[in-house]
Amino acid sequence: QVQLVESGGGLVQAGGSLRLSCAASGRTFSRYAMGWFRQAPGKERDFVAAISWTGGSTYYVDSVEGRFTISRDNAKNTVYLQMNSLNPEDTAVYYCAATINDWRLPHAYEYWGQGTQVTVSS
Protein backbone atom coordinates (compact mmCIF):
# COMPACT_ATOMS: atom_id res chain seq x y z
CA GLN A 1 0.00 0.00 0.00
CA VAL A 2 1.13 3.56 -0.65
CA GLN A 3 -0.02 6.90 0.69
CA LEU A 4 0.13 9.98 -1.51
CA VAL A 5 0.27 13.66 -0.64
CA GLU A 6 0.08 16.36 -3.32
CA SER A 7 1.41 19.88 -3.04
CA GLY A 8 2.21 22.84 -5.24
CA GLY A 9 -1.22 23.99 -6.27
CA GLY A 10 -2.28 27.60 -6.18
CA LEU A 11 -3.51 30.60 -8.11
CA VAL A 12 -1.70 31.61 -11.27
CA GLN A 13 -2.43 33.91 -14.18
CA ALA A 14 -3.04 32.58 -17.65
CA GLY A 15 0.24 31.83 -19.36
CA GLY A 16 1.96 31.06 -16.08
CA SER A 17 3.45 27.88 -14.69
CA LEU A 18 3.12 25.65 -11.66
CA ARG A 19 4.85 22.48 -10.57
CA LEU A 20 2.86 19.94 -8.64
CA SER A 21 4.55 17.37 -6.45
CA CYS A 22 3.22 14.13 -5.07
CA ALA A 23 5.14 12.51 -2.24
CA ALA A 24 4.62 8.82 -1.63
CA SER A 25 5.13 6.89 1.56
CA GLY A 26 6.80 3.51 1.76
CA ARG A 27 9.89 1.91 0.27
CA THR A 28 8.21 0.37 -2.76
CA PHE A 29 7.50 3.54 -4.73
CA SER A 30 9.39 2.26 -7.76
CA ARG A 31 6.91 -0.60 -8.06
CA TYR A 32 4.08 1.82 -8.82
CA ALA A 33 3.28 3.60 -12.01
CA MET A 34 1.97 7.07 -11.31
CA GLY A 35 -0.69 9.24 -12.82
CA TRP A 36 -2.13 12.70 -12.53
CA PHE A 37 -5.85 13.33 -12.84
CA ARG A 38 -7.93 16.48 -12.54
CA GLN A 39 -11.52 17.32 -11.76
CA ALA A 40 -13.09 20.65 -12.58
CA PRO A 41 -16.28 21.79 -10.82
CA GLY A 42 -19.30 19.94 -12.13
CA LYS A 43 -17.22 17.68 -14.36
CA GLU A 44 -15.92 14.15 -14.24
CA ARG A 45 -12.39 13.36 -13.20
CA ASP A 46 -10.07 13.29 -16.22
CA PHE A 47 -6.86 11.39 -16.82
CA VAL A 48 -4.14 13.97 -17.50
CA ALA A 49 -0.74 12.28 -17.53
CA ALA A 50 1.00 9.12 -16.45
CA ILE A 51 4.48 7.72 -16.07
CA SER A 52 5.73 4.17 -15.94
CA TRP A 53 7.54 2.53 -13.06
CA THR A 54 11.00 3.49 -14.28
CA GLY A 55 9.97 6.77 -15.84
CA GLY A 56 10.89 5.53 -19.27
CA SER A 57 7.41 5.91 -20.71
CA THR A 58 4.87 8.68 -20.36
CA TYR A 59 1.35 9.49 -21.48
CA TYR A 60 -0.45 12.82 -21.89
CA VAL A 61 -3.99 13.69 -22.76
CA ASP A 62 -4.12 15.74 -25.96
CA SER A 63 -5.18 18.95 -24.21
CA VAL A 64 -1.96 19.12 -22.17
CA GLU A 65 0.52 17.57 -24.61
CA GLY A 66 3.45 19.93 -25.08
CA ARG A 67 2.52 22.05 -22.04
CA PHE A 68 2.70 19.58 -19.16
CA THR A 69 5.57 17.29 -18.23
CA ILE A 70 5.34 14.38 -15.84
CA SER A 71 8.48 13.08 -14.18
CA ARG A 72 9.48 11.04 -11.17
CA ASP A 73 12.37 10.71 -8.78
CA ASN A 74 12.32 7.23 -7.29
CA ALA A 75 15.08 8.12 -4.84
CA LYS A 76 12.80 10.80 -3.38
CA ASN A 77 9.54 8.84 -3.73
CA THR A 78 8.08 11.77 -5.62
CA VAL A 79 6.30 12.36 -8.89
CA TYR A 80 6.00 15.80 -10.46
CA LEU A 81 3.76 17.55 -12.91
CA GLN A 82 5.30 20.62 -14.49
CA MET A 83 2.54 22.73 -15.98
CA ASN A 84 3.39 25.53 -18.41
CA SER A 85 1.28 27.87 -20.51
CA LEU A 86 -1.64 27.41 -18.17
CA ASN A 87 -5.07 28.59 -19.23
CA PRO A 88 -8.36 28.94 -17.34
CA GLU A 89 -9.53 25.57 -18.69
CA ASP A 90 -6.79 23.94 -16.61
CA THR A 91 -8.52 25.05 -13.41
CA ALA A 92 -9.32 21.95 -11.37
CA VAL A 93 -8.41 19.88 -8.36
CA TYR A 94 -5.40 17.80 -9.35
CA TYR A 95 -4.94 14.33 -7.92
CA CYS A 96 -2.01 11.98 -8.12
CA ALA A 97 -2.62 8.26 -8.14
CA ALA A 98 -0.65 5.04 -8.12
CA THR A 99 -1.08 1.63 -9.66
CA ILE A 100 0.79 -1.64 -9.99
CA ASN A 101 -1.42 -2.53 -12.93
CA ASP A 102 -1.59 -1.17 -16.46
CA TRP A 103 -0.67 2.49 -15.99
CA ARG A 104 -2.21 3.47 -19.32
CA LEU A 105 -5.71 2.62 -18.07
CA PRO A 106 -7.43 5.31 -15.96
CA HIS A 107 -9.49 2.77 -14.01
CA ALA A 108 -6.36 0.84 -12.98
CA TYR A 109 -5.33 3.37 -10.37
CA GLU A 110 -5.83 2.10 -6.83
CA TYR A 111 -4.31 4.68 -4.53
CA TRP A 112 -5.15 8.37 -4.48
CA GLY A 113 -3.98 11.55 -2.87
CA GLN A 114 -6.29 14.15 -1.39
CA GLY A 115 -5.87 16.59 -4.26
CA THR A 116 -4.48 20.08 -4.69
CA GLN A 117 -6.37 23.02 -6.17
CA VAL A 118 -5.05 24.75 -9.27
CA THR A 119 -6.78 27.96 -10.30
CA VAL A 120 -5.83 29.83 -13.46
CA SER A 121 -7.15 33.35 -13.81
CA SER A 122 -7.72 35.01 -17.16
N, CA and C atoms as an extended XYZ file, in Angstrom:
366
Properties=species:S:1:pos:R:3:atomname:S:1:resname:S:1:resid:I:1 pbc="F F F"
N         0.848       -1.180        0.000 N   GLN     1
C         0.000        0.000        0.000 CA  GLN     1
C         0.890        1.238        0.000 C   GLN     1
N         0.377        2.317       -0.565 N   VAL     2
C         1.133        3.559       -0.651 CA  VAL     2
C         0.206        4.708       -0.312 C   VAL     2
N         0.736        5.688        0.378 N   GLN     3
C        -0.020        6.901        0.688 CA  GLN     3
C         0.585        8.064       -0.084 C   GLN     3
N        -0.290        8.920       -0.608 N   LEU     4
C         0.133        9.981       -1.514 CA  LEU     4
C        -0.315       11.336       -0.981 C   LEU     4
N         0.584       12.305       -1.077 N   VAL     5
C         0.269       13.665       -0.643 CA  VAL     5
C         0.725       14.645       -1.723 C   VAL     5
N        -0.236       15.382       -2.290 N   GLU     6
C         0.078       16.360       -3.321 CA  GLU     6
C         0.375       17.726       -2.703 C   GLU     6
N         1.138       18.501       -3.429 N   SER     7
C         1.411       19.878       -3.041 CA  SER     7
C         1.761       20.675       -4.290 C   SER     7
N         1.785       21.988       -4.137 N   GLY     8
C         2.211       22.842       -5.239 CA  GLY     8
C         1.103       23.564       -5.973 C   GLY     8
N        -0.134       23.280       -5.622 N   GLY     9
C        -1.225       23.987       -6.272 CA  GLY     9
C        -1.284       25.442       -5.848 C   GLY     9
N        -2.136       26.190       -6.520 N   GLY    10
C        -2.283       27.601       -6.178 CA  GLY    10
C        -2.986       28.368       -7.262 C   GLY    10
N        -2.893       29.680       -7.151 N   LEU    11
C        -3.509       30.595       -8.110 CA  LEU    11
C        -2.423       31.167       -9.014 C   LEU    11
N        -2.669       31.110      -10.307 N   VAL    12
C        -1.703       31.609      -11.274 CA  VAL    12
C        -2.446       32.278      -12.419 C   VAL    12
N        -1.814       33.255      -13.030 N   GLN    13
C        -2.427       33.911      -14.177 CA  GLN    13
C        -2.254       33.070      -15.430 C   GLN    13
N        -3.143       33.277      -16.364 N   ALA    14
C        -3.039       32.579      -17.646 CA  ALA    14
C        -1.667       32.828      -18.260 C   ALA    14
N        -1.100       31.756      -18.801 N   GLY    15
C         0.243       31.826      -19.358 CA  GLY    15
C         1.332       31.463      -18.379 C   GLY    15
N         0.975       31.362      -17.111 N   GLY    16
C         1.960       31.060      -16.080 CA  GLY    16
C         2.222       29.578      -15.930 C   GLY    16
N         3.023       29.255      -14.927 N   SER    17
C         3.448       27.879      -14.691 CA  SER    17
C         3.295       27.505      -13.225 C   SER    17
N         3.107       26.227      -13.000 N   LEU    18
C         3.116       25.647      -11.661 CA  LEU    18
C         3.762       24.278      -11.752 C   LEU    18
N         4.354       23.844      -10.647 N   ARG    19
C         4.848       22.481      -10.572 CA  ARG    19
C         4.202       21.797       -9.385 C   ARG    19
N         3.472       20.746       -9.675 N   LEU    20
C         2.857       19.941       -8.638 CA  LEU    20
C         3.807       18.825       -8.237 C   LEU    20
N         3.773       18.494       -6.963 N   SER    21
C         4.550       17.372       -6.447 CA  SER    21
C         3.610       16.398       -5.758 C   SER    21
N         3.992       15.165       -5.769 N   CYS    22
C         3.223       14.129       -5.075 CA  CYS    22
C         4.233       13.232       -4.365 C   CYS    22
N         4.220       13.301       -3.055 N   ALA    23
C         5.136       12.510       -2.243 CA  ALA    23
C         4.465       11.218       -1.811 C   ALA    23
N         5.162       10.126       -1.973 N   ALA    24
C         4.616        8.816       -1.635 CA  ALA    24
C         5.325        8.246       -0.426 C   ALA    24
N         4.559        7.572        0.404 N   SER    25
C         5.130        6.888        1.561 CA  SER    25
C         5.602        5.502        1.148 C   SER    25
N         6.401        4.881        2.001 N   GLY    26
C         6.800        3.506        1.764 CA  GLY    26
C         8.078        3.379        0.966 C   GLY    26
N         8.613        2.173        0.930 N   ARG    27
C         9.885        1.907        0.268 CA  ARG    27
C         9.712        1.199       -1.050 C   ARG    27
N         8.459        1.097       -1.516 N   THR    28
C         8.209        0.371       -2.762 CA  THR    28
C         7.695        1.283       -3.852 C   THR    28
N         8.016        2.562       -3.769 N   PHE    29
C         7.497        3.539       -4.729 CA  PHE    29
C         7.814        3.129       -6.162 C   PHE    29
N         8.982        2.595       -6.387 N   SER    30
C         9.391        2.265       -7.756 CA  SER    30
C         8.573        1.128       -8.359 C   SER    30
N         7.781        0.451       -7.547 N   ARG    31
C         6.909       -0.604       -8.064 CA  ARG    31
C         5.626       -0.051       -8.663 C   ARG    31
N         5.343        1.218       -8.398 N   TYR    32
C         4.084        1.816       -8.818 CA  TYR    32
C         4.280        2.736      -10.014 C   TYR    32
N         3.420        2.563      -11.002 N   ALA    33
C         3.280        3.600      -12.011 CA  ALA    33
C         2.422        4.707      -11.424 C   ALA    33
N         2.635        5.912      -11.904 N   MET    34
C         1.973        7.071      -11.311 CA  MET    34
C         1.206        7.861      -12.358 C   MET    34
N         0.110        8.422      -11.915 N   GLY    35
C        -0.690        9.235      -12.820 CA  GLY    35
C        -1.157       10.506      -12.160 C   GLY    35
N        -1.487       11.474      -12.978 N   TRP    36
C        -2.134       12.698      -12.533 CA  TRP    36
C        -3.506       12.781      -13.189 C   TRP    36
N        -4.486       13.137      -12.393 N   PHE    37
C        -5.850       13.334      -12.839 CA  PHE    37
C        -6.289       14.721      -12.396 C   PHE    37
N        -7.371       15.208      -12.981 N   ARG    38
C        -7.930       16.477      -12.541 CA  ARG    38
C        -9.442       16.439      -12.645 C   ARG    38
N       -10.065       17.229      -11.765 N   GLN    39
C       -11.516       17.319      -11.762 CA  GLN    39
C       -11.916       18.771      -11.600 C   GLN    39
N       -12.567       19.282      -12.621 N   ALA    40
C       -13.089       20.646      -12.583 CA  ALA    40
C       -14.487       20.621      -11.973 C   ALA    40
N       -14.947       21.745      -11.441 N   PRO    41
C       -16.280       21.785      -10.820 CA  PRO    41
C       -17.367       21.331      -11.785 C   PRO    41
N       -18.187       20.414      -11.328 N   GLY    42
C       -19.298       19.943      -12.133 CA  GLY    42
C       -18.925       18.996      -13.250 C   GLY    42
N       -17.662       18.566      -13.292 N   LYS    43
C       -17.217       17.678      -14.361 CA  LYS    43
C       -16.650       16.391      -13.787 C   LYS    43
N       -16.509       15.415      -14.648 N   GLU    44
C       -15.919       14.152      -14.242 CA  GLU    44
C       -14.407       14.309      -14.099 C   GLU    44
N       -13.836       13.374      -13.354 N   ARG    45
C       -12.391       13.362      -13.204 CA  ARG    45
C       -11.741       12.869      -14.498 C   ARG    45
N       -10.743       13.595      -14.960 N   ASP    46
C       -10.075       13.288      -16.219 CA  ASP    46
C        -8.646       12.819      -15.983 C   ASP    46
N        -8.232       11.912      -16.808 N   PHE    47
C        -6.859       11.394      -16.819 CA  PHE    47
C        -5.994       12.413      -17.548 C   PHE    47
N        -4.934       12.893      -16.923 N   VAL    48
C        -4.139       13.968      -17.504 CA  VAL    48
C        -2.800       13.466      -18.020 C   VAL    48
N        -2.086       12.731      -17.170 N   ALA    49
C        -0.741       12.280      -17.531 CA  ALA    49
C        -0.388       11.074      -16.686 C   ALA    49
N         0.558       10.284      -17.188 N   ALA    50
C         1.004        9.116      -16.445 CA  ALA    50
C         2.448        8.800      -16.789 C   ALA    50
N         3.079        8.080      -15.873 N   ILE    51
C         4.479        7.716      -16.066 CA  ILE    51
C         4.700        6.304      -15.555 C   ILE    51
N         5.492        5.564      -16.277 N   SER    52
C         5.727        4.167      -15.940 CA  SER    52
C         6.619        4.029      -14.711 C   SER    52
N         6.809        2.809      -14.291 N   TRP    53
C         7.542        2.534      -13.062 CA  TRP    53
C         8.956        3.129      -13.071 C   TRP    53
N         9.630        2.985      -14.198 N   THR    54
C        11.004        3.486      -14.282 CA  THR    54
C        11.076        4.923      -14.758 C   THR    54
N         9.969        5.432      -15.254 N   GLY    55
C         9.975        6.768      -15.840 CA  GLY    55
C        10.320        6.775      -17.315 C   GLY    55
N        10.485        5.613      -17.881 N   GLY    56
C        10.889        5.532      -19.272 CA  GLY    56
C         9.775        5.791      -20.271 C   GLY    56
N         8.552        5.680      -19.818 N   SER    57
C         7.411        5.910      -20.711 CA  SER    57
C         6.441        6.871      -20.050 C   SER    57
N         5.843        7.715      -20.867 N   THR    58
C         4.875        8.677      -20.357 CA  THR    58
C         3.665        8.742      -21.282 C   THR    58
N         2.589        9.290      -20.723 N   TYR    59
C         1.349        9.488      -21.480 CA  TYR    59
C         0.810       10.865      -21.119 C   TYR    59
N         0.229       11.543      -22.119 N   TYR    60
C        -0.446       12.816      -21.889 CA  TYR    60
C        -1.756       12.852      -22.657 C   TYR    60
N        -2.762       13.432      -22.031 N   VAL    61
C        -3.990       13.689      -22.760 CA  VAL    61
C        -3.706       14.805      -23.770 C   VAL    61
N        -4.419       14.809      -24.874 N   ASP    62
C        -4.117       15.744      -25.959 CA  ASP    62
C        -4.117       17.208      -25.493 C   ASP    62
N        -5.017       17.543      -24.594 N   SER    63
C        -5.179       18.947      -24.209 CA  SER    63
C        -3.990       19.505      -23.439 C   SER    63
N        -3.113       18.641      -22.926 N   VAL    64
C        -1.957       19.124      -22.175 CA  VAL    64
C        -0.643       18.767      -22.848 C   VAL    64
N        -0.694       17.972      -23.892 N   GLU    65
C         0.521       17.566      -24.612 CA  GLU    65
C         1.310       18.800      -25.040 C   GLU    65
N         2.602       18.805      -24.723 N   GLY    66
C         3.448       19.930      -25.080 CA  GLY    66
C         3.474       21.043      -24.047 C   GLY    66
N         2.545       21.026      -23.100 N   ARG    67
C         2.516       22.053      -22.042 CA  ARG    67
C         2.866       21.472      -20.682 C   ARG    67
N         2.460       20.239      -20.437 N   PHE    68
C         2.697       19.584      -19.157 CA  PHE    68
C         3.776       18.517      -19.313 C   PHE    68
N         4.551       18.330      -18.250 N   THR    69
C         5.573       17.287      -18.231 CA  THR    69
C         5.494       16.530      -16.919 C   THR    69
N         5.343       15.223      -17.023 N   ILE    70
C         5.343       14.380      -15.835 CA  ILE    70
C         6.725       13.761      -15.685 C   ILE    70
N         7.186       13.687      -14.445 N   SER    71
C         8.482       13.077      -14.176 CA  SER    71
C         8.430       12.458      -12.783 C   SER    71
N         9.443       11.666      -12.485 N   ARG    72
C         9.482       11.040      -11.169 CA  ARG    72
C        10.926       10.917      -10.700 C   ARG    72
N        11.083       10.922       -9.398 N   ASP    73
C        12.371       10.709       -8.775 CA  ASP    73
C        12.178        9.575       -7.778 C   ASP    73
N        12.563        8.388       -8.152 N   ASN    74
C        12.320        7.229       -7.293 CA  ASN    74
C        13.148        7.283       -6.009 C   ASN    74
N        14.267        7.977       -6.044 N   ALA    75
C        15.076        8.117       -4.838 CA  ALA    75
C        14.391        9.004       -3.803 C   ALA    75
N        13.520        9.901       -4.273 N   LYS    76
C        12.801       10.804       -3.377 CA  LYS    76
C        11.342       10.404       -3.210 C   LYS    76
N        10.937        9.287       -3.812 N   ASN    77
C         9.543        8.836       -3.726 CA  ASN    77
C         8.576        9.938       -4.142 C   ASN    77
N         8.885       10.620       -5.212 N   THR    78
C         8.083       11.769       -5.617 CA  THR    78
C         7.840       11.756       -7.124 C   THR    78
N         6.642       12.146       -7.490 N   VAL    79
C         6.295       12.358       -8.888 CA  VAL    79
C         5.897       13.826       -9.049 C   VAL    79
N         6.226       14.384      -10.205 N   TYR    80
C         5.999       15.802      -10.461 CA  TYR    80
C         5.122       15.983      -11.687 C   TYR    80
N         4.457       17.126      -11.710 N   LEU    81
C         3.760       17.550      -12.915 CA  LEU    81
C         4.105       19.019      -13.140 C   LEU    81
N         4.963       19.256      -14.108 N   GLN    82
C         5.305       20.621      -14.493 CA  GLN    82
C         4.262       21.102      -15.479 C   GLN    82
N         3.615       22.210      -15.148 N   MET    83
C         2.536       22.727      -15.983 CA  MET    83
C         2.917       24.110      -16.479 C   MET    83
N         3.040       24.253      -17.774 N   ASN    84
C         3.387       25.526      -18.405 CA  ASN    84
C         2.244       26.009      -19.285 C   ASN    84
N         2.297       27.272      -19.630 N   SER    85
C         1.285       27.868      -20.514 CA  SER    85
C        -0.123       27.550      -20.030 C   SER    85
N        -0.338       27.740      -18.759 N   LEU    86
C        -1.635       27.413      -18.171 CA  LEU    86
C        -2.716       28.345      -18.702 C   LEU    86
N        -3.918       27.802      -18.824 N   ASN    87
C        -5.074       28.591      -19.232 CA  ASN    87
C        -6.230       28.290      -18.281 C   ASN    87
N        -7.254       29.126      -18.293 N   PRO    88
C        -8.358       28.937      -17.336 CA  PRO    88
C        -9.003       27.551      -17.406 C   PRO    88
N        -8.951       26.914      -18.561 N   GLU    89
C        -9.532       25.567      -18.692 CA  GLU    89
C        -8.754       24.514      -17.914 C   GLU    89
N        -7.571       24.860      -17.438 N   ASP    90
C        -6.789       23.941      -16.609 CA  ASP    90
C        -7.194       24.010      -15.136 C   ASP    90
N        -8.071       24.928      -14.790 N   THR    91
C        -8.515       25.050      -13.410 CA  THR    91
C        -9.227       23.779      -12.959 C   THR    91
N        -8.758       23.207      -11.864 N   ALA    92
C        -9.320       21.948      -11.368 CA  ALA    92
C        -8.603       21.564      -10.081 C   ALA    92
N        -9.147       20.557       -9.425 N   VAL    93
C        -8.408       19.884       -8.361 CA  VAL    93
C        -7.588       18.782       -9.039 C   VAL    93
N        -6.309       18.774       -8.746 N   TYR    94
C        -5.402       17.803       -9.348 CA  TYR    94
C        -5.067       16.721       -8.330 C   TYR    94
N        -5.189       15.481       -8.772 N   TYR    95
C        -4.935       14.327       -7.920 CA  TYR    95
C        -3.798       13.491       -8.508 C   TYR    95
N        -2.936       12.999       -7.652 N   CYS    96
C        -2.008       11.976       -8.117 CA  CYS    96
C        -2.532       10.618       -7.667 C   CYS    96
N        -2.131        9.607       -8.398 N   ALA    97
C        -2.618        8.256       -8.138 CA  ALA    97
C        -1.529        7.259       -8.496 C   ALA    97
N        -1.650        6.071       -7.922 N   ALA    98
C        -0.647        5.037       -8.119 CA  ALA    98
C        -1.302        3.723       -8.491 C   ALA    98
N        -0.586        2.940       -9.279 N   THR    99
C        -1.079        1.629       -9.656 CA  THR    99
C         0.086        0.682       -9.891 C   THR    99
N        -0.163       -0.611       -9.609 N   ILE   100
C         0.795       -1.642       -9.988 CA  ILE   100
C         0.305       -2.361      -11.239 C   ILE   100
N        -0.812       -1.907      -11.755 N   ASN   101
C        -1.417       -2.529      -12.931 CA  ASN   101
C        -1.058       -1.727      -14.180 C   ASN   101
N        -1.875       -1.836      -15.200 N   ASP   102
C        -1.587       -1.174      -16.463 CA  ASP   102
C        -1.748        0.337      -16.316 C   ASP   102
N        -0.648        1.060      -16.290 N   TRP   103
C        -0.671        2.490      -15.990 CA  TRP   103
C        -1.333        3.318      -17.083 C   TRP   103
N        -1.567        2.737      -18.233 N   ARG   104
C        -2.213        3.470      -19.320 CA  ARG   104
C        -3.738        3.481      -19.187 C   ARG   104
N        -4.257        2.722      -18.253 N   LEU   105
C        -5.709        2.619      -18.070 CA  LEU   105
C        -6.152        3.437      -16.875 C   LEU   105
N        -7.018        4.444      -17.076 N   PRO   106
C        -7.435        5.306      -15.955 CA  PRO   106
C        -8.052        4.546      -14.794 C   PRO   106
N        -8.798        3.489      -15.080 N   HIS   107
C        -9.486        2.772      -14.006 CA  HIS   107
C        -8.560        1.841      -13.241 C   HIS   107
N        -7.292        1.740      -13.657 N   ALA   108
C        -6.357        0.838      -12.985 CA  ALA   108
C        -5.776        1.417      -11.708 C   ALA   108
N        -5.987        2.702      -11.487 N   TYR   109
C        -5.326        3.368      -10.365 CA  TYR   109
C        -6.051        3.059       -9.054 C   TYR   109
N        -5.265        2.620       -8.078 N   GLU   110
C        -5.829        2.100       -6.833 CA  GLU   110
C        -5.663        3.044       -5.659 C   GLU   110
N        -4.625        3.838       -5.677 N   TYR   111
C        -4.315        4.684       -4.533 CA  TYR   111
C        -4.333        6.140       -4.975 C   TYR   111
N        -4.903        6.983       -4.115 N   TRP   112
C        -5.147        8.372       -4.483 CA  TRP   112
C        -4.710        9.315       -3.382 C   TRP   112
N        -4.230       10.482       -3.817 N   GLY   113
C        -3.983       11.547       -2.866 CA  GLY   113
C        -5.254       12.333       -2.603 C   GLY   113
N        -5.115       13.352       -1.788 N   GLN   114
C        -6.288       14.147       -1.391 CA  GLN   114
C        -6.583       15.278       -2.364 C   GLN   114
N        -5.660       15.564       -3.248 N   GLY   115
C        -5.866       16.591       -4.259 CA  GLY   115
C        -5.287       17.940       -3.873 C   GLY   115
N        -4.958       18.720       -4.892 N   THR   116
C        -4.478       20.085       -4.690 CA  THR   116
C        -5.148       20.976       -5.737 C   THR   116
N        -5.606       22.134       -5.290 N   GLN   117
C        -6.366       23.021       -6.168 CA  GLN   117
C        -5.425       23.842       -7.046 C   GLN   117
N        -5.735       23.875       -8.324 N   VAL   118
C        -5.051       24.753       -9.272 CA  VAL   118
C        -6.103       25.677       -9.879 C   VAL   118
N        -5.870       26.976       -9.753 N   THR   119
C        -6.785       27.963      -10.299 CA  THR   119
C        -6.009       28.880      -11.231 C   THR   119
N        -6.484       28.981      -12.464 N   VAL   120
C        -5.830       29.825      -13.464 CA  VAL   120
C        -6.776       30.976      -13.795 C   VAL   120
N        -6.327       32.175      -13.547 N   SER   121
C        -7.151       33.345      -13.813 CA  SER   121
C        -6.855       33.890      -15.206 C   SER   121
N        -7.876       34.474      -15.801 N   SER   122
C        -7.719       35.012      -17.158 CA  SER   122
C        -7.242       36.443      -17.132 C   SER   122
